């Protein structure tokens, strides 16, 4: 970052005394933008939601290809939970709502949650 010097009047200049002139330099710095917190969106295993439905969810809401969706679905099936993606808070919250609404519309008890990364 390049600092631009700014000439400021010193006390003697402000008081009209032209005898001893000096300059002060102030540097302006741009504030650093904080990166947003990220959240993992997770699907939880249950004994009732069909595997094919979970694959469909992953393809539709998380833009996973068939192979990736199948791999994630099997991870959920075998380990109880699987990561669908990592997003900013607003995006993660929206994805969770979309998945939960879609699952309820199709009468499946699928659970989707988010957790801070």
Biotite code that builds the C-alpha atoms (Angstrom):
import biotite.structure as struc

atoms = struc.array([
    struc.Atom([0.000, 0.000, 0.000], chain_id="A", res_id=1, res_name="UNK", atom_name="CA", element="C"),
    struc.Atom([1.307, 3.454, -0.851], chain_id="A", res_id=2, res_name="UNK", atom_name="CA", element="C"),
    struc.Atom([0.870, 6.168, 1.737], chain_id="A", res_id=3, res_name="UNK", atom_name="CA", element="C"),
    struc.Atom([0.227, 9.667, 0.422], chain_id="A", res_id=4, res_name="UNK", atom_name="CA", element="C"),
    struc.Atom([1.802, 12.429, 2.533], chain_id="A", res_id=5, res_name="UNK", atom_name="CA", element="C"),
    struc.Atom([-0.491, 15.261, 3.534], chain_id="A", res_id=6, res_name="UNK", atom_name="CA", element="C"),
    struc.Atom([0.943, 18.650, 4.438], chain_id="A", res_id=7, res_name="UNK", atom_name="CA", element="C"),
    struc.Atom([-0.558, 20.005, 7.626], chain_id="A", res_id=8, res_name="UNK", atom_name="CA", element="C"),
    struc.Atom([-0.096, 23.377, 9.227], chain_id="A", res_id=9, res_name="UNK", atom_name="CA", element="C"),
    struc.Atom([1.899, 23.399, 12.398], chain_id="A", res_id=10, res_name="UNK", atom_name="CA", element="C"),
    struc.Atom([1.035, 25.609, 15.396], chain_id="A", res_id=11, res_name="UNK", atom_name="CA", element="C"),
    struc.Atom([3.217, 28.515, 14.319], chain_id="A", res_id=12, res_name="UNK", atom_name="CA", element="C"),
    struc.Atom([1.619, 28.631, 10.857], chain_id="A", res_id=13, res_name="UNK", atom_name="CA", element="C"),
    struc.Atom([-1.898, 28.549, 12.295], chain_id="A", res_id=14, res_name="UNK", atom_name="CA", element="C"),
    struc.Atom([-1.002, 31.444, 14.622], chain_id="A", res_id=15, res_name="UNK", atom_name="CA", element="C"),
    struc.Atom([0.336, 33.528, 11.755], chain_id="A", res_id=16, res_name="UNK", atom_name="CA", element="C"),
    struc.Atom([3.972, 33.133, 12.808], chain_id="A", res_id=17, res_name="UNK", atom_name="CA", element="C"),
    struc.Atom([5.943, 32.561, 9.604], chain_id="A", res_id=18, res_name="UNK", atom_name="CA", element="C"),
    struc.Atom([9.249, 32.149, 11.375], chain_id="A", res_id=19, res_name="UNK", atom_name="CA", element="C"),
    struc.Atom([9.765, 28.472, 12.055], chain_id="A", res_id=20, res_name="UNK", atom_name="CA", element="C"),
    struc.Atom([7.923, 26.397, 9.466], chain_id="A", res_id=21, res_name="UNK", atom_name="CA", element="C"),
    struc.Atom([7.583, 22.658, 9.748], chain_id="A", res_id=22, res_name="UNK", atom_name="CA", element="C"),
    struc.Atom([5.493, 19.986, 8.141], chain_id="A", res_id=23, res_name="UNK", atom_name="CA", element="C"),
    struc.Atom([3.792, 16.969, 9.526], chain_id="A", res_id=24, res_name="UNK", atom_name="CA", element="C"),
    struc.Atom([3.124, 13.813, 7.584], chain_id="A", res_id=25, res_name="UNK", atom_name="CA", element="C"),
    struc.Atom([0.027, 11.736, 8.127], chain_id="A", res_id=26, res_name="UNK", atom_name="CA", element="C"),
    struc.Atom([-0.373, 8.449, 6.339], chain_id="A", res_id=27, res_name="UNK", atom_name="CA", element="C"),
    struc.Atom([-3.759, 7.183, 5.288], chain_id="A", res_id=28, res_name="UNK", atom_name="CA", element="C"),
    struc.Atom([-4.224, 3.444, 5.426], chain_id="A", res_id=29, res_name="UNK", atom_name="CA", element="C"),
    struc.Atom([-7.086, 1.540, 3.916], chain_id="A", res_id=30, res_name="UNK", atom_name="CA", element="C"),
    struc.Atom([-8.866, -0.659, 6.437], chain_id="A", res_id=31, res_name="UNK", atom_name="CA", element="C"),
    struc.Atom([-8.554, -4.356, 5.725], chain_id="A", res_id=32, res_name="UNK", atom_name="CA", element="C"),
    struc.Atom([-11.796, -6.005, 4.766], chain_id="A", res_id=33, res_name="UNK", atom_name="CA", element="C"),
    struc.Atom([-12.524, -8.959, 7.009], chain_id="A", res_id=34, res_name="UNK", atom_name="CA", element="C"),
    struc.Atom([-13.311, -12.176, 5.167], chain_id="A", res_id=35, res_name="UNK", atom_name="CA", element="C"),
    struc.Atom([-16.760, -13.550, 5.986], chain_id="A", res_id=36, res_name="UNK", atom_name="CA", element="C"),
    struc.Atom([-17.083, -16.589, 8.215], chain_id="A", res_id=37, res_name="UNK", atom_name="CA", element="C"),
    struc.Atom([-17.672, -19.833, 6.363], chain_id="A", res_id=38, res_name="UNK", atom_name="CA", element="C"),
    struc.Atom([-20.151, -22.555, 7.231], chain_id="A", res_id=39, res_name="UNK", atom_name="CA", element="C"),
    struc.Atom([-20.266, -26.243, 6.346], chain_id="A", res_id=40, res_name="UNK", atom_name="CA", element="C"),
    struc.Atom([-23.626, -27.543, 5.148], chain_id="A", res_id=41, res_name="UNK", atom_name="CA", element="C"),
    struc.Atom([-24.147, -31.118, 6.323], chain_id="A", res_id=42, res_name="UNK", atom_name="CA", element="C"),
    struc.Atom([-26.707, -33.817, 5.582], chain_id="A", res_id=43, res_name="UNK", atom_name="CA", element="C"),
    struc.Atom([-27.528, -36.230, 8.400], chain_id="A", res_id=44, res_name="UNK", atom_name="CA", element="C"),
    struc.Atom([-28.327, -39.890, 7.919], chain_id="A", res_id=45, res_name="UNK", atom_name="CA", element="C"),
    struc.Atom([-31.713, -41.359, 8.751], chain_id="A", res_id=46, res_name="UNK", atom_name="CA", element="C"),
    struc.Atom([-33.297, -44.763, 8.211], chain_id="A", res_id=47, res_name="UNK", atom_name="CA", element="C"),
    struc.Atom([-36.123, -43.577, 5.972], chain_id="A", res_id=48, res_name="UNK", atom_name="CA", element="C"),
    struc.Atom([-34.925, -41.163, 3.258], chain_id="A", res_id=49, res_name="UNK", atom_name="CA", element="C"),
    struc.Atom([-34.116, -43.079, 0.057], chain_id="A", res_id=50, res_name="UNK", atom_name="CA", element="C"),
    struc.Atom([-30.526, -42.919, -1.166], chain_id="A", res_id=51, res_name="UNK", atom_name="CA", element="C"),
    struc.Atom([-31.702, -41.784, -4.600], chain_id="A", res_id=52, res_name="UNK", atom_name="CA", element="C"),
    struc.Atom([-33.504, -38.819, -3.021], chain_id="A", res_id=53, res_name="UNK", atom_name="CA", element="C"),
    struc.Atom([-30.293, -37.734, -1.249], chain_id="A", res_id=54, res_name="UNK", atom_name="CA", element="C"),
    struc.Atom([-28.414, -37.950, -4.554], chain_id="A", res_id=55, res_name="UNK", atom_name="CA", element="C"),
    struc.Atom([-31.113, -35.810, -6.158], chain_id="A", res_id=56, res_name="UNK", atom_name="CA", element="C"),
    struc.Atom([-30.770, -33.213, -3.360], chain_id="A", res_id=57, res_name="UNK", atom_name="CA", element="C"),
    struc.Atom([-27.006, -33.042, -3.854], chain_id="A", res_id=58, res_name="UNK", atom_name="CA", element="C"),
    struc.Atom([-27.357, -32.628, -7.611], chain_id="A", res_id=59, res_name="UNK", atom_name="CA", element="C"),
    struc.Atom([-30.157, -30.075, -7.447], chain_id="A", res_id=60, res_name="UNK", atom_name="CA", element="C"),
    struc.Atom([-29.129, -27.806, -4.575], chain_id="A", res_id=61, res_name="UNK", atom_name="CA", element="C"),
    struc.Atom([-25.356, -28.278, -4.465], chain_id="A", res_id=62, res_name="UNK", atom_name="CA", element="C"),
    struc.Atom([-24.616, -28.720, -8.193], chain_id="A", res_id=63, res_name="UNK", atom_name="CA", element="C"),
    struc.Atom([-22.830, -32.027, -7.635], chain_id="A", res_id=64, res_name="UNK", atom_name="CA", element="C"),
    struc.Atom([-22.332, -34.380, -10.556], chain_id="A", res_id=65, res_name="UNK", atom_name="CA", element="C"),
    struc.Atom([-23.759, -37.891, -10.255], chain_id="A", res_id=66, res_name="UNK", atom_name="CA", element="C"),
    struc.Atom([-20.461, -39.427, -9.113], chain_id="A", res_id=67, res_name="UNK", atom_name="CA", element="C"),
    struc.Atom([-19.784, -36.799, -6.417], chain_id="A", res_id=68, res_name="UNK", atom_name="CA", element="C"),
    struc.Atom([-23.374, -36.921, -5.207], chain_id="A", res_id=69, res_name="UNK", atom_name="CA", element="C"),
    struc.Atom([-23.221, -40.713, -4.921], chain_id="A", res_id=70, res_name="UNK", atom_name="CA", element="C"),
    struc.Atom([-19.920, -40.533, -3.038], chain_id="A", res_id=71, res_name="UNK", atom_name="CA", element="C"),
    struc.Atom([-21.314, -37.982, -0.549], chain_id="A", res_id=72, res_name="UNK", atom_name="CA", element="C"),
    struc.Atom([-24.547, -39.981, -0.128], chain_id="A", res_id=73, res_name="UNK", atom_name="CA", element="C"),
    struc.Atom([-22.551, -43.142, 0.658], chain_id="A", res_id=74, res_name="UNK", atom_name="CA", element="C"),
    struc.Atom([-20.443, -41.191, 3.160], chain_id="A", res_id=75, res_name="UNK", atom_name="CA", element="C"),
    struc.Atom([-23.654, -40.006, 4.856], chain_id="A", res_id=76, res_name="UNK", atom_name="CA", element="C"),
    struc.Atom([-25.001, -43.564, 4.848], chain_id="A", res_id=77, res_name="UNK", atom_name="CA", element="C"),
    struc.Atom([-21.818, -45.077, 6.305], chain_id="A", res_id=78, res_name="UNK", atom_name="CA", element="C"),
    struc.Atom([-20.711, -42.335, 8.699], chain_id="A", res_id=79, res_name="UNK", atom_name="CA", element="C"),
    struc.Atom([-23.980, -40.661, 9.687], chain_id="A", res_id=80, res_name="UNK", atom_name="CA", element="C"),
    struc.Atom([-23.124, -37.260, 8.250], chain_id="A", res_id=81, res_name="UNK", atom_name="CA", element="C"),
    struc.Atom([-21.698, -35.803, 5.054], chain_id="A", res_id=82, res_name="UNK", atom_name="CA", element="C"),
    struc.Atom([-20.559, -32.398, 3.871], chain_id="A", res_id=83, res_name="UNK", atom_name="CA", element="C"),
    struc.Atom([-22.425, -30.885, 0.932], chain_id="A", res_id=84, res_name="UNK", atom_name="CA", element="C"),
    struc.Atom([-20.345, -27.720, 0.645], chain_id="A", res_id=85, res_name="UNK", atom_name="CA", element="C"),
    struc.Atom([-18.854, -24.698, 2.389], chain_id="A", res_id=86, res_name="UNK", atom_name="CA", element="C"),
    struc.Atom([-20.549, -21.324, 2.044], chain_id="A", res_id=87, res_name="UNK", atom_name="CA", element="C"),
    struc.Atom([-20.979, -17.898, 3.604], chain_id="A", res_id=88, res_name="UNK", atom_name="CA", element="C"),
    struc.Atom([-23.641, -17.692, 6.308], chain_id="A", res_id=89, res_name="UNK", atom_name="CA", element="C"),
    struc.Atom([-26.453, -16.412, 4.085], chain_id="A", res_id=90, res_name="UNK", atom_name="CA", element="C"),
    struc.Atom([-25.830, -18.935, 1.318], chain_id="A", res_id=91, res_name="UNK", atom_name="CA", element="C"),
    struc.Atom([-25.524, -21.831, 3.800], chain_id="A", res_id=92, res_name="UNK", atom_name="CA", element="C"),
    struc.Atom([-28.716, -20.794, 5.559], chain_id="A", res_id=93, res_name="UNK", atom_name="CA", element="C"),
    struc.Atom([-30.567, -20.624, 2.242], chain_id="A", res_id=94, res_name="UNK", atom_name="CA", element="C"),
    struc.Atom([-29.317, -24.057, 1.154], chain_id="A", res_id=95, res_name="UNK", atom_name="CA", element="C"),
    struc.Atom([-30.363, -25.634, 4.456], chain_id="A", res_id=96, res_name="UNK", atom_name="CA", element="C"),
    struc.Atom([-33.850, -24.105, 4.150], chain_id="A", res_id=97, res_name="UNK", atom_name="CA", element="C"),
    struc.Atom([-34.213, -25.234, 0.538], chain_id="A", res_id=98, res_name="UNK", atom_name="CA", element="C"),
    struc.Atom([-33.189, -28.807, 1.345], chain_id="A", res_id=99, res_name="UNK", atom_name="CA", element="C"),
    struc.Atom([-35.413, -29.028, 4.418], chain_id="A", res_id=100, res_name="UNK", atom_name="CA", element="C"),
    struc.Atom([-38.426, -27.597, 2.562], chain_id="A", res_id=101, res_name="UNK", atom_name="CA", element="C"),
    struc.Atom([-37.896, -29.909, -0.402], chain_id="A", res_id=102, res_name="UNK", atom_name="CA", element="C"),
    struc.Atom([-37.551, -32.957, 1.861], chain_id="A", res_id=103, res_name="UNK", atom_name="CA", element="C"),
    struc.Atom([-40.757, -32.051, 3.749], chain_id="A", res_id=104, res_name="UNK", atom_name="CA", element="C"),
    struc.Atom([-42.641, -31.550, 0.467], chain_id="A", res_id=105, res_name="UNK", atom_name="CA", element="C"),
    struc.Atom([-41.667, -35.096, -0.466], chain_id="A", res_id=106, res_name="UNK", atom_name="CA", element="C"),
    struc.Atom([-42.462, -36.405, 3.037], chain_id="A", res_id=107, res_name="UNK", atom_name="CA", element="C"),
    struc.Atom([-38.904, -37.400, 3.927], chain_id="A", res_id=108, res_name="UNK", atom_name="CA", element="C"),
    struc.Atom([-37.400, -36.803, 7.385], chain_id="A", res_id=109, res_name="UNK", atom_name="CA", element="C"),
    struc.Atom([-34.019, -35.760, 5.927], chain_id="A", res_id=110, res_name="UNK", atom_name="CA", element="C"),
    struc.Atom([-32.091, -33.338, 8.137], chain_id="A", res_id=111, res_name="UNK", atom_name="CA", element="C"),
    struc.Atom([-29.728, -30.693, 6.798], chain_id="A", res_id=112, res_name="UNK", atom_name="CA", element="C"),
    struc.Atom([-27.734, -28.444, 9.142], chain_id="A", res_id=113, res_name="UNK", atom_name="CA", element="C"),
    struc.Atom([-24.942, -25.916, 9.026], chain_id="A", res_id=114, res_name="UNK", atom_name="CA", element="C"),
    struc.Atom([-21.955, -25.468, 11.312], chain_id="A", res_id=115, res_name="UNK", atom_name="CA", element="C"),
    struc.Atom([-19.259, -22.825, 11.497], chain_id="A", res_id=116, res_name="UNK", atom_name="CA", element="C"),
    struc.Atom([-16.056, -23.950, 9.844], chain_id="A", res_id=117, res_name="UNK", atom_name="CA", element="C"),
])
